[in-house]
Amino acid sequence: MKAYFGSIRKKGRRYYLTVRIEHKTKWIALKTESAAIARRRAASLAHPPCGERAWLEHLAALGDAAKIQLSKTEGPQTTWKDLPGRWLDSPAAPAGKDARAAQVRWLRILDAARPACAAAPDRLSAKEAAEAAKCISSSHASAPRMIRFFKKVWKELGLGGAWKNIPPVRTLPREYYRRLTADELQRLFRRLAVDGGEYADMAAIGYATGLRLSDVAGLERDEVAPDCSALRIVPGKTRNSKPEPILVPLAPFARPRVKALLRKAAEDGRRNLFSEEAMKRPSRRFSKIFRECGILKIGGGRAGFHSLRATFISMMDEAGVPPHVTDAVTGHAPAGMHGRYTQPSAAARMAAVSRAIPPV
């Protein structure tokens, strides 16, 4: 015989206790996907002190307090320490190694920013979540993306609605990567020609294609066209959302470099164009090189390898290349309905890059 009034219903994957109060159905979240646990929680929520009617009135008065009581019935489901592991084991976690590492870092940032009273993720209240969001927004420019990610984690892992109604957060002024001047480009490549090694080739490919550093460093032999005139890659940043490869033409001056890299990789029996040593944290090396060349941040414009991408796009625009052709080369999402229908040919992309990007 059941020890509760009302009935247990399943909505989606979760169970709820439903009762009729004054011709209205009240749904109380039991916060579990197990029928057995749902029955135990429904029984322990409240017992009729003096008949069914009095118990129902008591239940209606509990409101959110009843949900908090339910969450404490079985103890915490997850601790802050094992939250990253639980997320990575979920079907919603990304497949890419870099994306997984970044999301684990965000969860650790949340762990450091949470109030000390938040004993477990599934006991996090909306007020505590708002305090954590405010703390993160005061020191991280990517706070809005992080908050959206936390909402997704709580939804996918069934940790309650703590992040559901977090208001928009104020963030630090967003920085961007500025384009490089002609003089800065000359200084950079002169410096790389001295002892840059494989990093000189990385910079040349980045300047000639507008690719991100992670995509350049991870280039593989089978992603290069036989005549070294173009690359066909799936950008790492959009690997999950847009898995289709894009055609990236190589400016003519960079083709001999790529051909030499292909030959060297084949001789060494490597799958990648660059050696394992060069692929390890190249961003640190380039940050040092940019500082040595005196190419520094100006205002809100940062200077780094990604500045080569900003320079590439700027030069394409100044050469009169239509924006949808540039978007097709860089992998950016085209804006508006026009971008859904126009499909620039490979020849148009090749001609655009060859015309717009001068040698250095």
ZIUR-V574625 format. One record per residue. PHI is phi in whole degrees, -180 to 180 (NA if undefined). PSI is psi as a letter, one per 30 degrees, with the letter a starting at -180 (* if undefined). Layout:
phi	psi
PHI	PSI
PHI	PSI
This chain:
phi	psi
NA	k
-74	l
-107	h
-148	l
-97	l
91	a
-142	l
-97	k
-124	l
-106	k
-127	j
71	b
-104	f
-106	l
-103	k
-134	l
-98	k
-113	k
-136	l
-99	k
-130	j
53	h
64	g
-123	k
-92	k
-105	k
-104	k
-116	k
-67	k
-92	f
56	h
-159	l
-107	g
-103	k
-66	e
-65	e
-66	e
-61	e
-65	e
-66	e
-68	e
-64	e
-71	e
-91	f
-60	e
-164	k
-114	k
-65	j
-73	e
-154	h
102	l
-64	e
-61	e
-65	e
-68	e
-64	e
-64	e
-63	e
-64	e
-64	e
-73	f
-63	e
57	b
-65	f
-62	e
-64	e
-67	e
-64	e
-63	e
-62	e
-64	f
-92	f
-63	e
-99	g
84	l
-65	k
-82	e
-139	k
-104	l
-62	e
-68	e
-97	g
-61	e
-59	e
-65	e
-64	e
-67	e
-65	f
-83	f
-80	l
-63	f
-82	f
-68	k
-70	l
-89	f
-68	k
-63	e
-66	e
-65	e
-64	e
-64	e
-65	e
-71	e
-63	e
-62	e
-64	e
-66	e
-72	e
-63	e
-64	e
-59	e
-74	f
-91	f
-68	l
-64	k
-63	f
-77	f
-78	j
-70	e
-148	l
-57	e
-79	f
-109	g
-67	k
-86	l
-62	e
-66	e
-67	e
-64	e
-66	e
-65	e
-65	e
-62	e
-65	e
-64	e
-68	e
-67	f
-79	f
-136	f
-132	k
-69	f
-92	g
-55	e
-59	e
-66	e
-66	e
-64	e
-62	e
-66	e
-62	e
-60	e
-66	e
-61	e
-64	e
-72	e
-67	e
-91	g
64	h
-95	g
100	a
-106	h
-58	e
-97	g
-63	e
-116	h
-68	k
-70	l
-56	k
-100	k
-84	k
-120	l
-67	l
-56	k
-79	k
-90	l
-139	l
-93	k
-84	l
-76	l
-96	k
-79	l
-61	e
-65	e
-65	e
-62	e
-63	e
-62	e
-63	e
-77	f
-66	e
-65	e
-70	f
-68	f
-74	e
-145	h
-73	f
60	b
-68	f
-68	f
-65	e
-69	e
-60	e
-65	e
-64	e
-68	e
-61	e
-69	e
-81	f
-124	f
78	g
-74	l
-72	l
-61	e
-62	e
-73	e
-68	e
-64	f
-95	g
-59	k
-115	l
-62	e
-77	f
-92	f
-103	k
-63	l
-55	e
-94	g
60	g
-91	f
-159	l
-119	k
-127	j
-133	l
-108	j
-56	k
-62	e
-67	e
-115	g
-61	e
-85	e
-81	e
-135	i
-76	f
-75	k
-69	l
-116	k
-89	k
-117	j
-66	k
-100	k
-59	k
-53	e
-67	f
-91	f
-66	e
-61	e
-63	e
-66	e
-63	e
-67	e
-65	e
-61	e
-63	e
-65	e
-64	e
-66	e
-64	e
-85	f
72	g
-94	k
-81	e
-90	l
-68	e
-104	l
-71	l
-60	e
-64	e
-71	f
-81	f
-84	j
46	h
-66	f
-63	e
-64	e
-63	e
-70	e
-60	e
-66	e
-63	e
-63	e
-65	e
-64	e
-85	f
74	g
-95	j
-121	l
-66	k
-127	j
62	b
-92	g
-100	j
-79	l
-126	k
-173	a
-57	e
-65	f
-63	f
-65	e
-69	e
-64	e
-66	e
-59	e
-66	e
-63	e
-66	e
-62	e
-65	e
-68	f
-83	g
84	g
-71	k
-58	k
-57	e
-69	f
-72	e
-61	e
-62	e
-66	e
-78	e
-86	f
87	g
-74	l
-73	k
-71	k
-94	k
81	l
-68	e
-57	e
-67	f
-78	f
-103	e
-74	k
-137	i
-61	k
-75	l
-62	e
-64	e
-66	e
-68	e
-60	e
-66	e
-65	e
-68	e
-62	e
-80	e
-92	e
-104	j
-80	l
-71	l
-121	*
